[in-house]
Amino acid sequence: MQGRLLVAVRDLDALPGGAEKSLSTLLLGLEENSENWNIEVFQSNDRKQASNLFDNSSISIKKCNIKIEDFYSGLAWRFRDRNTGRSMKLLRRIHLKKKNKDFFKWLKSEFSKIKPIAEKENERLLGVTQLDWSAGASSAFIDAEIPYITFVRDEVCFENPELYRECLENAESVIVAGHGLASQVQEKFSIKKTSIVHLPVDFEKVYPFGKLKDKLTEANLFRSNNHLTNPRIAIVGMVPEKGFEFYNKKLIPKLEEIWPEATLHVYGGGIYAKKLSKYENTIDEGFRSPEEIYPYCDIHMFRLDRVGTWGRVINEAGYFSKPSISIDIGAQSEAVGKGGIVMPYDSSAEEWINQIKAIYNELERYGELAFEHRLIVDSKSSITEFIMVLDGVFND
């Protein structure tokens, strides 16, 4: 029987973050590897800079006029916590409730048109959702009696459990990237089932494998010629939930004190990268492509404050033979594997720095292990995992 996959998300075809990129890769992989599915995406049209991911695809994308930001999200940002950088929780919750309500109303109308056609054509429906607007999407799926699955890719459901409880607890399966995150979800919600679908990374699209060795040689020569041989630590993407307060108040000042020759390089741009660059040992490098980041640094650092969702940047760093240091919550230990070190949540800044030094003293060994471990998120394997989840929902 033919299936129709209804993908209801805030945005997908813009130039988004890792979660959107991951879902896009899975959908394109499903289209290429299975003839059993027609795919329709429902999202906002508010992202003006669209990617070309779906230009040569049969995936249908329908857009609504719901704005992604509003008065309340603006106020939440304005009155954010000055220490952590997080938006004001109350106003942020009001914003999320409003957007999810609007998304539900639009989807309800769309699904009411789709259901009779699907029944007439003997086509089974299955929903997919994730991130901020998943509460509204799941409500629409439930209202239309369409089974659905949901991805947990960030901490929004943990920050607002009552808003997202129905979404997670009524899903046929909650999909996460690692077993550690599955445990975090199960501790917080009474869900039917969790499934593991690793983040799909097509490393050939990150950087061609055949050119990799030459790129690393070129970067080493550049560093040598420009006297950039001091310890260089990379952070890719700086937002409040990725350790801003820890870096700002603890790690960077301590790094200046006990390892002054080391420099911290923050990639991705944004206000928080700029804030950290007030320190002499920290440079805001702006947005750069992966081949402009990892070959020119020694160690990659990735911290999450509460929910260990799995950072794809860990394995992208590993592709360039760069080890990572991360934190032992959720799926982070699985992401790092033997290609680096994970730190206990309550570790001090000095303990982090000591472990960074330990990695630095064995860069070649850790780099080789990180390169091998990258395959845990190989896109082909992840797409197969995703297809197995979809088939499993229909066959249960």
C-alpha positions as CSV (number, residue, x, y, z in Angstrom):
1,M,0.0,0.0,0.0
2,Q,1.2,3.5,-0.9
3,G,1.9,5.9,2.0
4,R,1.8,9.6,2.1
5,L,4.2,11.3,4.6
6,L,2.9,14.6,6.0
7,V,5.8,16.6,7.3
8,A,4.6,19.5,9.5
9,V,7.3,21.7,10.8
10,R,8.0,25.4,11.3
11,D,10.6,25.5,8.5
12,L,12.6,23.1,6.5
13,D,13.8,24.5,3.1
14,A,15.4,27.6,4.4
15,L,19.1,27.7,5.4
16,P,18.4,26.3,8.9
17,G,20.2,24.6,11.7
18,G,21.3,21.1,12.2
19,A,17.9,19.7,13.0
20,E,16.3,21.0,9.9
21,K,19.3,19.9,7.8
22,S,19.0,16.4,9.3
23,L,15.3,16.0,8.5
24,S,15.8,17.3,5.0
25,T,18.6,14.7,4.4
26,L,16.3,11.9,5.7
27,L,13.4,13.0,3.5
28,L,15.6,13.2,0.4
29,G,17.0,9.8,1.3
30,L,13.6,8.3,1.7
31,E,12.5,9.7,-1.7
32,E,15.6,8.1,-3.3
33,N,15.5,4.7,-1.6
34,S,11.8,3.9,-1.2
35,E,9.0,3.9,-3.8
36,N,6.4,3.5,-1.1
37,W,6.1,7.1,0.0
38,N,4.8,10.4,-1.4
39,I,6.1,13.3,0.7
40,E,4.4,16.6,1.5
41,V,5.9,19.3,3.7
42,F,3.8,21.9,5.5
43,Q,5.7,24.9,6.8
44,S,5.9,28.7,7.2
45,N,6.9,30.9,4.3
46,D,8.6,33.3,6.6
47,R,12.2,32.2,5.9
48,K,13.1,34.4,2.9
49,Q,16.4,32.9,2.0
50,A,15.6,29.4,0.7
51,S,18.0,26.6,0.1
52,N,18.1,24.6,-3.1
53,L,17.9,21.3,-1.4
54,F,14.5,20.4,-2.9
55,D,14.9,21.9,-6.4
56,N,15.3,18.6,-8.1
57,S,12.9,16.7,-5.8
58,S,9.3,15.5,-6.2
59,I,8.7,16.5,-2.5
60,S,5.8,18.9,-2.3
61,I,6.2,21.9,-0.1
62,K,3.1,24.0,1.0
63,K,3.6,27.2,3.0
64,C,1.4,29.2,5.3
65,N,1.6,32.9,6.2
66,I,2.3,32.4,9.9
67,K,5.2,34.5,11.0
68,I,8.0,32.7,12.9
69,E,8.6,35.6,15.3
70,D,6.1,37.9,17.0
71,F,5.6,40.5,19.6
72,Y,6.0,38.0,22.5
73,S,9.2,36.4,21.2
74,G,10.6,39.9,20.7
75,L,9.8,40.8,24.3
76,A,11.1,37.5,25.5
77,W,14.4,38.3,23.8
78,R,14.5,41.9,25.1
79,F,14.0,40.7,28.7
80,R,16.3,37.7,28.4
81,D,18.5,36.6,31.3
82,R,21.7,38.7,31.1
83,N,23.8,35.9,32.6
84,T,22.6,32.9,30.6
85,G,21.4,34.7,27.5
86,R,18.1,32.7,27.5
87,S,14.8,34.3,26.5
88,M,12.4,35.2,29.3
89,K,10.6,31.9,29.9
90,L,7.1,33.2,30.5
91,L,7.0,35.3,27.4
92,R,8.7,32.6,25.3
93,R,5.9,30.2,26.4
94,I,3.2,32.6,25.4
95,H,4.9,32.9,22.0
96,L,5.1,29.2,21.5
97,K,1.4,28.6,22.6
98,K,0.3,31.2,20.1
99,K,2.3,29.9,17.2
100,N,1.3,26.3,17.8
101,K,-2.3,27.3,18.0
102,D,-2.1,29.1,14.7
103,F,-0.2,26.2,13.1
104,F,-2.9,23.7,14.3
105,K,-5.7,25.8,12.7
106,W,-3.9,25.9,9.4
107,L,-3.0,22.2,9.4
108,K,-6.5,21.2,10.4
109,S,-7.9,22.8,7.3
110,E,-5.2,21.2,5.1
111,F,-5.6,17.8,6.5
112,S,-9.4,17.9,6.1
113,K,-8.8,18.2,2.3
114,I,-6.2,15.4,2.2
115,K,-8.0,12.7,4.2
116,P,-10.9,12.1,1.7
117,I,-8.4,11.9,-1.2
118,A,-6.2,9.5,0.6
119,E,-9.1,7.3,1.6
120,K,-10.4,7.2,-2.0
121,E,-6.9,6.2,-3.3
122,N,-6.4,3.7,-0.5
123,E,-3.4,5.7,0.6
124,R,-2.2,5.5,4.2
125,L,-1.2,8.7,6.0
126,L,1.6,9.2,8.5
127,G,2.7,12.4,10.1
128,V,6.2,13.7,11.0
129,T,7.1,16.7,13.1
130,Q,9.8,18.2,15.3
131,L,11.0,21.3,17.2
132,D,9.0,24.5,18.1
133,W,5.8,23.9,16.2
134,S,5.5,20.2,16.9
135,A,2.7,20.8,19.5
136,G,0.4,22.4,17.0
137,A,1.3,19.8,14.3
138,S,0.6,16.8,16.7
139,S,-2.7,18.3,17.7
140,A,-3.7,18.5,14.0
141,F,-2.6,14.9,13.5
142,I,-4.5,13.7,16.5
143,D,-7.6,15.7,15.4
144,A,-7.5,14.1,12.0
145,E,-6.8,10.6,13.4
146,I,-3.5,10.5,11.5
147,P,-0.7,8.5,13.3
148,Y,2.5,10.4,13.6
149,I,6.1,10.3,14.8
150,T,8.1,13.1,16.3
151,F,11.8,13.9,16.5
152,V,13.3,15.4,19.7
153,R,16.2,17.5,18.4
154,D,16.6,20.2,21.0
155,E,15.4,21.1,24.6
156,V,12.1,22.9,23.8
157,C,10.0,20.0,25.1
158,F,12.0,19.8,28.3
159,E,11.7,23.6,28.8
160,N,7.9,23.5,28.2
161,P,6.8,20.0,29.1
162,E,3.1,20.7,29.5
163,L,2.9,22.3,26.1
164,Y,4.7,19.3,24.4
165,R,3.5,16.4,26.6
166,E,0.6,15.5,24.3
167,C,2.8,15.7,21.3
168,L,5.4,13.2,22.7
169,E,3.1,10.9,24.6
170,N,0.7,10.4,21.7
171,A,3.3,9.8,19.0
172,E,3.7,6.3,17.6
173,S,7.4,6.7,18.1
174,V,9.6,9.5,19.5
175,I,12.8,9.5,17.4
176,V,16.1,10.6,19.0
177,A,19.7,10.4,17.8
178,G,21.1,8.4,20.7
179,H,20.3,6.1,23.6
180,G,21.3,8.7,26.2
181,L,18.8,11.2,24.9
182,A,16.1,8.4,24.7
183,S,16.7,7.9,28.5
184,Q,16.3,11.6,29.1
185,V,13.0,11.7,27.2
186,Q,11.7,8.6,29.0
187,E,12.5,10.0,32.4
188,K,10.4,13.1,31.6
189,F,7.5,11.7,29.5
190,S,5.3,8.6,29.4
191,I,5.9,7.8,25.7
192,K,4.8,4.7,23.7
193,K,8.2,4.0,22.1
194,T,11.5,5.5,21.3
195,S,13.5,4.9,18.1
196,I,17.1,5.7,17.3
197,V,17.9,7.5,14.0
198,H,21.4,8.9,14.1
199,L,22.0,12.3,12.6
200,P,22.6,11.8,8.8
201,V,25.8,13.4,7.6
202,D,26.9,13.0,4.0
203,F,30.6,13.6,4.5
204,E,31.2,13.9,0.7
205,K,29.0,17.0,0.8
206,V,30.8,18.3,3.9
207,Y,34.1,18.1,1.9
208,P,35.3,15.7,-0.8
209,F,37.1,12.8,0.7
210,G,39.6,12.7,-2.2
211,K,40.7,16.2,-1.3
212,L,40.8,15.8,2.4
213,K,44.4,14.9,2.9
214,D,45.6,17.8,0.7
215,K,43.4,20.2,2.6
216,L,44.8,19.1,6.0
217,T,48.4,19.5,4.6
218,E,47.5,22.9,3.2
219,A,46.1,24.1,6.6
220,N,49.1,22.8,8.5
221,L,51.5,24.7,6.2
222,F,49.4,27.9,6.5
223,R,49.5,27.7,10.2
224,S,53.2,27.2,10.3
225,N,53.9,30.0,7.8
226,N,51.7,32.4,9.8
227,H,52.9,31.4,13.2
228,L,49.5,30.0,14.2
229,T,51.0,26.9,15.9
230,N,49.7,27.7,19.4
231,P,46.8,25.5,20.8
232,R,43.7,26.5,19.0
233,I,40.2,25.4,20.2
234,A,37.1,25.7,18.1
235,I,33.5,26.2,19.1
236,V,31.0,26.0,16.3
237,G,27.7,27.7,16.9
238,M,27.2,29.8,20.1
239,V,23.7,30.2,21.6
240,P,22.6,30.2,25.2
241,E,21.9,26.5,25.5
242,K,25.3,25.6,24.2
243,G,27.3,26.7,27.2
244,F,27.4,30.5,26.8
245,E,27.3,31.2,30.6
246,F,29.9,28.5,31.3
247,Y,32.3,29.9,28.7
248,N,31.7,33.5,29.6
249,K,31.9,33.3,33.4
250,K,34.1,30.3,34.0
251,L,36.1,28.7,31.2
252,I,37.5,31.6,29.2
253,P,38.7,33.6,32.2
254,K,40.3,30.5,33.7
255,L,41.9,29.6,30.3
256,E,43.5,33.0,30.2
257,E,44.9,32.4,33.6
258,I,46.3,28.9,33.4
259,W,46.9,28.3,29.6
260,P,47.5,31.8,28.2
261,E,49.0,30.6,24.9
262,A,45.8,28.8,24.0
263,T,43.2,30.6,21.9
264,L,39.5,30.0,21.5
265,H,37.9,30.4,18.1
266,V,34.1,30.8,17.9
267,Y,32.5,30.1,14.5
268,G,29.0,30.8,13.3
269,G,28.6,34.5,14.1
270,G,25.9,36.1,16.2
271,I,25.6,38.2,19.3
272,Y,26.9,35.5,21.7
273,A,30.1,34.9,19.7
274,K,30.6,38.7,19.7
275,K,30.1,38.8,23.5
276,L,32.7,36.2,24.1
277,S,35.2,38.0,21.9
278,K,35.6,40.6,24.6
279,Y,38.3,38.3,26.0
280,E,41.8,38.7,24.5
281,N,42.1,34.9,24.0
282,T,38.8,34.5,22.2
283,I,38.2,35.4,18.5
284,D,34.8,35.7,16.8
285,E,35.5,34.1,13.4
286,G,32.1,34.7,11.9
287,F,30.4,32.2,9.6
288,R,32.8,29.7,7.9
289,S,32.4,26.4,6.1
290,P,33.7,23.3,7.8
291,E,36.9,23.1,5.7
292,E,37.7,26.7,6.9
293,I,37.2,25.7,10.5
294,Y,38.5,22.3,11.6
295,P,41.7,22.0,9.7
296,Y,42.9,25.3,11.2
297,C,42.2,24.3,14.8
298,D,43.4,21.4,17.1
299,I,40.4,20.5,19.3
300,H,36.7,21.0,18.9
301,M,34.6,21.9,22.1
302,F,30.9,21.3,22.3
303,R,28.9,21.8,25.5
304,L,25.1,21.5,26.1
305,D,23.7,22.8,29.4
306,R,20.7,20.5,30.0
307,V,19.8,18.1,27.1
308,G,22.3,16.0,25.3
309,T,20.7,15.9,21.8
310,W,23.9,14.9,19.8
311,G,26.0,17.6,18.1
312,R,26.6,16.7,14.4
313,V,29.5,19.2,14.5
314,I,31.4,16.6,16.7
315,N,31.5,14.1,13.8
316,E,32.1,16.8,11.2
317,A,35.2,17.7,13.2
318,G,36.1,14.0,13.3
319,Y,36.0,13.9,9.5
320,F,38.9,16.3,9.6
321,S,40.7,14.2,12.2
322,K,39.9,16.7,15.0
323,P,38.9,15.3,18.4
324,S,36.1,16.8,20.5
325,I,35.5,17.5,24.2
326,S,31.9,17.5,25.3
327,I,29.7,16.8,28.3
328,D,28.3,13.5,29.6
329,I,24.6,14.2,29.3
330,G,22.2,12.6,26.9
331,A,23.7,11.3,23.7
332,Q,26.9,13.3,23.8
333,S,29.0,10.4,25.0
334,E,27.8,8.4,22.0
335,A,28.6,11.3,19.6
336,V,32.2,11.6,20.9
337,G,33.0,7.9,21.3
338,K,36.7,7.3,21.6
339,G,37.5,10.3,19.5
340,G,37.8,12.7,22.4
341,I,36.7,13.1,26.1
342,V,33.4,13.7,27.8
343,M,33.2,15.7,31.0
344,P,30.9,15.2,34.0
345,Y,28.2,17.8,34.2
346,D,29.6,19.4,37.4
347,S,33.2,19.6,36.3
348,S,35.0,22.8,36.9
349,A,36.5,25.0,34.3
350,E,40.0,24.0,35.4
351,E,39.1,20.3,35.0
352,W,37.8,21.0,31.4
353,I,41.1,22.8,30.6
354,N,43.2,20.0,32.0
355,Q,41.4,17.5,29.8
356,I,41.7,19.7,26.8
357,K,45.5,19.7,27.5
358,A,45.4,15.9,27.7
359,I,43.8,15.7,24.3
360,Y,46.3,18.2,22.9
361,N,49.2,16.1,24.1
362,E,47.8,13.1,22.1
363,L,46.3,14.9,19.1
364,E,47.3,12.3,16.5
365,R,45.8,9.4,18.4
366,Y,42.6,11.1,19.3
367,G,42.3,12.5,15.8
368,E,42.5,9.1,14.2
369,L,39.9,7.7,16.6
370,A,37.6,10.7,15.9
371,F,38.0,10.1,12.1
372,E,37.0,6.4,12.5
373,H,34.0,7.2,14.8
374,R,32.5,9.7,12.3
375,L,30.9,6.7,10.5
376,I,28.3,6.4,13.3
377,V,26.4,9.2,11.6
378,D,27.0,8.2,8.0
379,S,23.9,9.3,6.0
380,K,23.2,6.0,4.3
381,S,22.9,4.1,7.6
382,S,20.8,6.9,9.1
383,I,18.4,6.9,6.2
384,T,18.0,3.1,6.5
385,E,17.2,3.6,10.2
386,F,14.6,6.1,9.3
387,I,12.9,3.9,6.7
388,M,12.8,1.1,9.2
389,V,11.0,3.3,11.7
390,L,8.4,4.3,9.1
391,D,7.8,0.7,8.1
392,G,7.7,-0.4,11.7
393,V,4.9,2.1,12.5
394,F,2.8,0.8,9.6
395,N,3.5,-2.9,10.4
396,D,2.8,-2.7,14.1
